[in-house]
Amino acid sequence: MTCGPAEGGAGPGNRENYRCDSIPDVILPGMNGTRGPVLEGFAQFSFASGEFHHCVYYAGDRADPAILLMPEIAGFSPGLLMFAERVVRAGFQVYVPWLFGPFGRRAPATNAIKLCISREFANLRAGVSAPVTAWLRSLAAFISHCNGGDRIGAIGMCLTGAFAIPLIIDPEVAAAVAAQPSVPLSPLFALFGVGRGAWMQALNVSESDIVAARRRLASGDAQLLAVRCRADRICPHEKLVRLQKEFPAGFEAREYGAPGARNRLGDRPHATFTKEYRLEPEASDDHLSRQAFADLVSFFDANLRRRSTAHVDRH
């Protein structure tokens, strides 16, 4: 038996048709599969939904809860993959789509320029859910079905941080993390601390998705966690204030480190789970990156393992 929809692609409207024994490619008529370079310790499959298709890398024990990990602005970088490996060692499966940027290399500036003109990412506009979030929601549904209908977790970071919001709408996702949601951002404020304004509370998610996510969180069927470093000017504190206001139930915000903290490069810490962790390989448990990772694991332990016998209710 194969894994995939009977017809009509892998969109949200066709979720009931999934049957899985393994994870093959999902390719729509007229599309070729997207295959990436071999990555040690990871398998891969091509996933198409709507007009988009990307390669997805995955690793971990198939008996463990699954987590969809979305990349930050640095792209499919060594830091992202090191984070994915830590998630696997913590007892989870991890699924990482290669959405943009060069393979295995940091390219934040180049990625930012390209994504600003990318229709798939809605040109990084505020108040709009990018078309890629529909693809990610279909991928989340596919991962759930390929794991016996178990509910999964999701992590968005930086430019994909707020993507956790549309993902939490669907019954396949039981817990999501919005790590330093940063779009829209102000380079002027990030560098010099000037230029405050309405952008500080803005998110790259539509109002309708926020309302739908609020309803899902209020039902008690899902949980959302948002994290940031207190010294971060790329993701200012006001974004978490906005999230707290929008989601009075089912939401928790956590901030780490001191307001004046600097990392070993002299920069304000930002990439909580990737760069800040990688810069301090011998850090103690009280380092902001270790505290954040411990909280992440506890969050998913509480919301995925206790739901391990609960499958998606489609009725």
C-alpha positions in Angstrom: 0.0 0.0 0.0 1.3 3.5 -0.9 0.9 6.8 0.9 -0.9 9.7 -0.7 -4.2 11.0 -1.9 -6.3 9.0 -4.3 -6.8 12.0 -6.5 -6.9 15.8 -6.6 -3.4 16.3 -5.0 -2.4 16.7 -1.4 -4.6 19.7 -0.5 -6.5 20.1 2.8 -9.8 19.2 1.1 -8.5 15.7 0.3 -7.1 14.6 3.7 -9.3 11.6 4.3 -7.8 9.7 1.3 -4.4 9.2 2.8 -3.2 5.6 3.5 0.4 5.1 4.5 2.9 2.2 5.0 5.9 4.4 4.2 6.8 7.9 3.0 7.0 8.0 -0.9 7.1 11.1 -3.1 3.8 12.9 -3.7 3.9 14.3 -7.2 1.0 15.9 -9.1 0.3 15.4 -12.8 2.7 17.4 -14.9 5.2 17.9 -12.1 8.6 16.2 -11.7 9.8 15.1 -8.2 12.1 17.4 -6.4 15.2 15.6 -5.1 17.9 17.2 -3.0 21.5 16.1 -2.2 22.0 13.1 0.0 22.1 14.1 3.7 23.7 11.7 6.1 21.3 10.5 8.7 18.2 11.7 6.8 15.9 10.3 4.2 13.9 12.5 1.8 10.8 12.6 -0.2 9.3 15.1 -2.7 6.0 16.7 -1.7 3.7 18.6 -4.0 0.5 20.5 -3.2 -1.2 23.2 -5.2 1.4 24.8 -7.4 4.4 24.2 -5.2 6.7 21.3 -4.6 9.7 20.9 -2.4 12.1 18.2 -1.1 11.5 17.2 2.6 14.2 15.6 4.7 13.2 13.5 7.7 14.9 11.5 10.5 14.1 9.8 13.7 12.4 6.7 15.1 9.0 6.4 13.3 7.5 5.4 16.7 8.3 8.8 18.1 6.1 11.9 17.8 6.7 13.9 14.6 7.6 17.6 14.3 7.6 19.8 11.2 10.6 22.1 11.4 10.5 25.2 9.2 13.7 27.1 8.3 14.7 30.6 9.4 16.1 33.3 7.1 19.5 31.6 7.1 18.0 28.8 5.0 18.8 25.1 4.9 21.9 25.8 7.0 24.3 23.8 9.2 22.7 25.4 12.3 19.2 24.3 11.2 20.4 20.7 10.6 22.2 20.6 14.0 19.0 21.8 15.6 17.1 19.0 13.8 19.5 16.4 15.0 19.1 17.7 18.6 15.3 17.3 18.2 15.8 13.7 17.1 18.1 12.9 20.0 15.4 14.3 22.3 13.1 11.6 21.1 11.2 13.0 18.2 10.9 12.5 14.4 11.8 15.7 12.5 10.7 16.7 9.0 12.6 19.6 7.4 11.4 21.0 4.1 14.1 22.6 1.9 12.1 25.8 1.0 14.8 28.2 -0.1 18.5 29.1 -0.1 21.6 27.0 -0.9 21.8 23.5 0.5 23.9 23.2 3.7 25.0 26.9 3.8 23.9 30.1 5.6 22.8 32.8 3.2 20.6 35.2 5.2 21.2 38.3 3.1 20.7 36.6 -0.3 17.6 34.7 1.0 16.1 37.9 2.3 16.5 39.7 -1.0 15.0 36.8 -3.0 12.1 36.2 -0.5 11.1 39.9 -0.7 10.2 39.4 -4.3 8.8 35.8 -3.8 5.1 35.4 -4.4 5.3 32.0 -2.6 6.3 34.0 0.5 3.9 36.9 -0.2 6.9 39.3 -0.6 7.2 39.1 3.2 4.2 41.4 3.6 2.5 42.0 6.9 -1.1 40.9 7.4 -0.9 38.3 4.7 -0.6 34.5 5.0 1.9 33.5 2.4 0.9 30.9 -0.2 3.6 28.6 1.1 1.6 28.2 4.4 -1.1 26.3 2.5 1.6 24.0 1.2 3.0 23.6 4.8 -0.5 22.8 6.1 -0.9 20.1 3.5 2.5 18.7 4.4 1.5 18.6 8.1 -1.6 16.6 7.2 0.5 14.3 5.1 3.0 13.7 7.9 0.2 13.0 10.3 -1.3 10.4 8.0 2.0 8.8 7.4 2.3 8.4 11.2 -1.0 6.6 11.7 -3.1 9.8 12.1 -1.2 10.9 15.2 -1.2 14.7 15.8 2.2 16.4 15.2 4.1 19.4 16.3 5.5 22.3 14.3 8.3 24.9 14.7 8.6 28.1 12.8 11.6 30.4 13.2 12.3 34.0 12.3 10.6 34.7 8.9 8.6 31.4 9.4 8.0 32.0 13.1 4.4 33.3 12.6 3.7 30.4 10.2 3.0 28.4 13.4 -0.3 30.3 13.5 -2.0 29.0 10.3 -0.5 25.5 11.0 -2.2 25.4 14.4 -5.6 25.8 12.8 -5.8 22.2 11.5 -6.6 19.2 13.6 -3.4 17.4 12.6 -1.2 19.9 14.6 -1.5 19.6 18.3 1.3 21.9 19.4 3.3 24.6 17.6 6.2 26.9 18.5 6.7 30.4 17.1 10.4 31.1 17.6 11.4 34.8 17.3 8.7 35.7 14.7 10.3 38.5 12.9 8.4 39.6 9.8 7.9 42.5 9.2 11.1 43.8 10.6 13.0 47.1 10.6 16.8 47.0 9.7 17.1 50.5 11.2 15.6 49.3 14.5 17.7 46.1 14.5 20.9 48.0 14.1 20.3 51.3 16.0 17.2 50.9 18.1 15.3 53.7 16.3 12.2 53.6 14.1 9.6 52.3 16.5 6.1 51.9 15.0 3.1 49.8 14.2 5.4 47.2 12.4 6.6 46.1 15.9 3.3 44.3 16.5 2.6 43.3 12.9 2.8 39.6 11.8 3.0 38.0 8.3 -0.3 36.2 8.9 -3.8 37.1 7.7 -6.4 38.3 10.2 -8.7 35.4 9.2 -6.0 32.9 10.1 -5.4 34.6 13.4 -9.2 34.3 14.1 -9.3 30.7 13.2 -6.2 29.9 15.3 -7.7 31.8 18.2 -10.8 29.6 17.9 -8.7 26.4 17.8 -6.6 27.3 20.8 -9.7 28.3 22.8 -11.1 24.8 22.2 -8.2 23.3 24.2 -7.3 21.0 21.3 -4.0 22.7 20.6 -1.2 24.8 22.3 1.0 27.6 21.0 4.3 28.6 22.5 6.2 31.8 21.4 9.9 32.4 22.4 12.4 35.2 21.8 15.6 36.6 23.4 15.0 39.7 25.5 17.8 41.6 23.7 16.5 40.8 20.2 15.6 43.8 18.1 14.8 41.7 15.0 11.9 40.2 16.9 10.9 42.9 19.4 9.0 42.2 22.6 5.9 43.9 21.0 5.3 40.9 18.7 4.8 38.6 21.7 2.6 41.2 23.3 0.4 41.1 20.1 0.3 37.3 20.3 -0.7 37.3 23.9 -3.5 39.7 23.0 -4.7 37.7 20.1 -4.6 34.4 21.9 -5.9 34.7 25.5 -6.2 30.9 25.7 -3.9 28.1 24.7 -0.9 30.4 24.4 2.3 30.9 26.4 5.2 33.3 25.8 8.7 32.9 27.1 11.7 35.3 26.8 15.3 34.5 27.6 18.5 36.2 28.6 19.1 39.8 29.7 17.9 42.9 27.8 21.5 43.9 27.2 22.9 40.5 26.4 25.4 39.9 23.6 26.7 36.7 22.1 30.3 35.8 21.6 30.3 37.7 18.3 29.1 40.9 20.1 25.7 40.7 18.5 22.3 40.8 20.1 21.1 37.2 20.4 18.3 36.3 18.0 18.3 32.7 16.6 17.4 31.0 19.8 17.6 27.4 18.7 20.3 27.6 16.0 23.0 30.2 15.9 22.9 31.0 19.6 23.2 27.3 20.5 25.9 26.7 18.0 28.0 29.6 19.2 28.2 28.2 22.7 29.1 24.4 22.3 30.1 24.2 26.0 27.4 26.3 27.5 25.9 25.4 30.8 22.2 24.6 31.3 21.4 28.1 32.3 22.5 29.6 29.0 19.5 31.1 27.2 19.8 28.7 24.3 19.8 25.6 26.6 16.9 27.0 28.6 14.9 27.6 25.5 15.7 24.1 24.1 14.8 22.4 27.4 11.5 24.3 27.4 10.8 23.3 23.8 11.3 19.6 24.6 9.1 19.9 27.7 6.4 21.6 25.6 6.3 18.9 23.0 6.6 16.1 25.5 3.5 17.5 27.3 1.5 18.1 24.2 2.5 15.3 21.8 3.3 12.3 24.0 0.2 12.7 26.2 -1.8 12.8 22.9 0.0 9.8 21.4 -3.1 7.7 21.6 -5.3 10.4 20.2 -5.7 10.5 16.4 -7.1 13.2 14.2 -10.9 13.6 14.5 -12.2 14.4 11.1 -15.9 14.4 11.9 
